[in-house]
């Protein structure tokens, strides 16, 4: 099992309106899927610089999702303790499902 990734993200300084804030992770997730499709389309590509750019675009889009989620959590007033507890519940669900 992988230990996981460790992120240090702050929330955006000026949160959007609540509905916009809630929709932002969905918008960013759609962009992740588009970037993944580009990577998948060129999975057998032998041009290293091109493949590196596609992978960089994918990880950048993934981080945009993380940023959007962190900002939503902050805008809704969740604390680090709330997030830690939710992570543990998520890990437990995944252990029960045999994913971890």
Secondary structure, 3 states (H helix, E strand, C coil): CCCCCCCCCCCCCCCCCHHHHHHHHHHHHHHHHHHHHHHHHCCCCCCHHHHHHHHHHHHHHHHHHHHHHHHHHHHCCCCHHHHHHHHHHHHHHHHHCCCC
